[in-house]
Amino acid sequence: MNIRWQQGLAVSLALSGIAVVLVIIFTFDEQTIDNLGYIEPRFLVLAALLLLAAVAVEGYRIALIARAMGGQLTWARGCSIFLTTNFAAQITPMGVAELPALTWYYNQAGINVGMALAAAIVRSFITKLVFLAGIIYLFGIARGRVQFGPVTGDIFSLMTMAFVVTVILNALYVLFPGFVLGLWQRLPSKWRQGRLAGVQQRLDLEAREFDRGLGWLWRKRPLVLLPIALLSLLYWILFFGILPVIARGLNLQVDPLALVSRQFVLTLALPFIPLPGGSGALELAMMGIYQGVIPRSLIGIFVVVWRIFSYYAFLLLGGGATLGRLWRKGKEKAK
């Protein structure tokens, strides 16, 4: 495994571990011990099944995007790629490694680099559209039912504005093929000379391939975007659906929308947290954001169980997938 990945994993686990200990210390009391006796394991098993179903759905979506762009990718390989790229995102600040990793895998599936980047960005853009629908639902349809509180509401408003800006920028080069190429063509002419000439020419080529990939998708396979979007929606429904199942497993009677809406806010904020996987910050933020929704004596336990499913499980599965890929790569080189 790459040493940088080892360092990122160590930092992420250390920060998360410290935060979890702090959360438990500040919320643990006698009532916590009493409530542990009411845990219903069957619901935790159901939460694990929902997690596996979410991985299966996202793996199929990754494979479907690859096929739409002319690549060859099986469902099982798509699941492996999802786990590996998610692992890369969890151990790098703000998840910066996810897009390059997914682009590389799409390239390995027989898609040229420019079109592979286009495929990775299309996946990201569709995910953003799903989250935009979630924002519209929380701000509009469910506004009377969802009570964030002053601090959470301010965070949600701030994250929403930042998110909408990223969606607009994303839309410019996804919905309007040629936009990226136009930007490269406006670069200063001196970039075409000297040491930077080769780099500029390479970037220009990739920009052309990127736009060609998007243009090809819009002309030849536009209808495939609908099932891709539905799969993205299904993934997030399964993922956030784990929250109320965990609550039921801990014998908590909680409004599912109250749980999901607060976690939705933290998920929006995650790309802006400059820590690997948001570790440390997310655990502490959850302790505050679930006040008034979950009894204080059980917040610590709830946060730990949720992080097991939403973070540690992905690290374990993604780390296994990553090590398997590196092992196979080393075996191929040995031949």
N, C-alpha and C positions, 0 to 999 in steps of 0.2 A: 504494500500500500504506500502511496506517495506520502512522504514525511509531512507535507503540509496538511494533508487530510488527517494524519495522526494528531498533529497539533490542534487542528480545528476541532476534532472529535474530543480531545482531552479538555480543551477550554470549554466547549459546549457542555460536556458532562459535569465538569467541575462547577460551573456557574449554576447549572440546573440543580445539582445536588445540594449546594449551599442554600439556594433559595428554598428548596423543598424542606430542608431542615428548619429554616427560619419560619416558614409558614406553619409547620407542625408545632413548633415551640410556642408560637403566639396564639394558636387556636386550640391546643390540646387541653382537655380538662376531664373531669370524672364522667361527664355526660358523653364525651367521645368514646370512652371505654364501654359504657353501657350500650351505645348505639352500634358498636361493632358486632354485638351479638345478634343484630337484626339483619345483617348483610345476607342477601339472597344470591348465591353464586350463579344460579341459572341465568340471571339477567346479565351478569358479567360475561358469561359464555356467549350470550346473544350479542353483546357489544363486540366481542372478538369476531363473531361471524359477520357482523356489519362491516367491521374493518376489512376483513378479507374480501367481502363483496365489493367494497369501495375500490380496493386495489385491482380486482378483476375488471371492474368497469373502466377504470382509468387506463389500465393496460390495453384494453380493447380500443379505447379512444386514440391512444398513441399509435397503435397499429393501423387504425382506420385512416388517420391523417397521413401516415407514411404511404399507404396504398393510393390515397387520393393524389399524392404528388409523384406517383410512378415508382415508388420503392417497394421492397418486398420485406414484410415484417409479420411474423406470426403473433397470435394473441399472447402466447406464453412469453415470447421475447419482449412484447410490449410491456407486460407486467414487470419483467426483470429490469427493463429500461426505466420504467417509472420508479421503482424502488431505488435504483442506483442514482438517478438524477435527483430524487427527493432527498436521498442521503447526502448528496453533494450540496444541496440547498441548505440542509440542516446544520452543516458544519462549516459554513462560510457566512461571513457577515452579510445581512440583508439578502441572503440566498443568491449571491451573484454568480455562483458556479452552475446553477441549474440550467440556464439558457445555453451556455457554451457546451455543457455536457450533452444536453438533448440534441443540439445541432450536430455534434460529433457522431452520436449514435444514428441519427437519421442519415448522415453521410455514409456511415458504415452499411446502411441498409440499401445502398445503391442510388442515393440521391446526391446530386452534386452539391457543393458547399453552399452556394447561394440559395438554391431551392430548399436545402436542409434548414438553413436559417429561416427562410420564409415559413416552412412547416412549423418550426418551433415557435415562431412569433404568432402564427395563426392560432396555435393551441393556447398560448398565453392570452391573446386577444379575446377568444371565445370565453375563457375563464373570467376575464374582466367583465364581459357582458353579463355573465351569470351573476356576478357580484353587484353589478349595476342594477340588475333586476331586484336583488335583495335590498339594496339601498332604497329603491323606489317603493318597495313593499313596506319597509320599516318607517320611512318618512311619510308615506301616503296612506296606504290601505290600513296598516296596523298601528298608526300613530297614536290613536286613542288607547290602545291596549298595552303598548310598550312604554314603560316608564323608566327611562335611563337614569334619572337623577342629574343634578347640575354638572358634576365632574364628568361622568360617563357621556352625558349629552354633548358637552363641549368637545370631548375627544372625538366622538362620532362625527360631529359637524366638521372638525378640522380634518379628520381622516377622509371624510367624504369629499371635501374640496380637493385635497391632494390626489385622491383616487380618480376623480372625474378628469383632472388635468392629464393624468397618465393615460386614461382611456382615449381622450381626444388625440393625444400625440400618437398613440398606438393606431387609432383609426385612420390617421392621415396616410400612413404607409401600407396599411392592410386594405383599406377600401379604395385607395387611389394609387394603383400600381404606376410607377414612374416618378413618384414623389422622391424616393431615396436617390434614384439616378439623377434627378434634377438637382438635388443638393450637392452631389459629387461634381456635377458639371459646373457648379458655381464656385468651386474651390479656386484659389488663386493660381494663375498659370505657372508661377514659379515652382509650384509643387510638382510640375511635370519635368523638372530639371534636377540635376544633381543627385544626391544620395536618396532623396525622398521620391524620386521618379518611379523606381520599381515598386515601392510601397503603394504609391498613389495609383499606379496602373493595376496593381492587384486588387485594391479596394474598388476601383472603377469596374473591374471585371466582376467582382462579387456583387456589387450593387446592381449591375445589369442582370446577373443570374437571379438575384433576389427578386427584382421586379418581373423578370420573365416567369419565375415560379408562381408569383402571386397572380400575374395576368393569365397564366395557363390555368390555374385553379378556378378563377372567376369565369373563364370562357368555357372550359371543358367539364368541370365538376362542381358547379355552384351548389347543386342540391345536396351534395354530401355534407355540406356545412350544417344542415339541419340535424341529422343524426349525431354529428359530432357535438353540437350544442346541447342536445338532449342528454347525451352521455355525460357531459360536463355537469349539467344540472343534477342528474341522478347521483353522480359521485358526491357532490356537496350535500345532497339530501341524506345520503347514507352516512357521510362523515359527521355532519352536525347531528344526525339522528342518534349517534352514540351517546350524546350528552343526556337526554332524558332517560335512556336505558340505564346508564350508570346511576343516575339519581334514583331510579326505581330499585336498582340493585342495592343501594345504600339505604333503602326504605325511606326515601325522601318524597314528600308530596309537593312537587314544584311545578309551576306553569312551564311547560316545554318552551314556549315562545320567549319567556323571560330568560331562560338559560341560553338558548340559541342566539338571541339578539345580542346578549352581552359578549358571548364568545365571537360573534360576527364582528363586533367592534374591534376586539383584540386581533382577529385575523386580518382585518383591514390595516391595523397598525403594524403588523409583523414586518412587512418589507421596509419599514422606516426605522426599525430598531437595529442599531449597528453592532449586534452581537450574534454569534453563530446560533441559528435556530431561535433567536430571541431568548435564549436561556438566561435564567435569573430574573430578567425583567418581566417575562410573561407570568411566571409563578407568583411573583409579588403583586403584579397587576391583577391577577385573578383573585387573590385574597381580598383586594379592595373592591373589585367590580361585582363580586357575588354577595357582598354585604347586603342584607335585607332580603335576599332571595333564598339563600341557604343558611340554616342555623350556624352561628359562629363555631360551635363545637365540631361541626362536620365539614367546614370549609377546607381545612387542611387535608382531610382524607379525600374529599371530592377532587381537589386540585391534584393530589398525587395520582389517584386512579385515572383521571382524565389525561394527565401527562404520560402515563404508562401507555395508554391507547393512542394518543395523538402524537407522541414524540419518541418514547423509548422503543415502542414496537416498530416504528418506522426505521429507527436507527439500527435495531437488530436485524430486521429483514433487509434493509438497504445495505448494511454493512456486509451481510452474508452474500447478497447478490454481487456487491462490488468485489469482495475477495474471490468469489467464484470466477468472475470475469478475469481478474488478474491472474488467477491460477491457470485458467485455460490459455490465457495469452502467453504465460511463461512456458507452458507445456508445448505450445505451438512453436515457440522460438527454439526450444530444446531439440525439436525434430529437425 
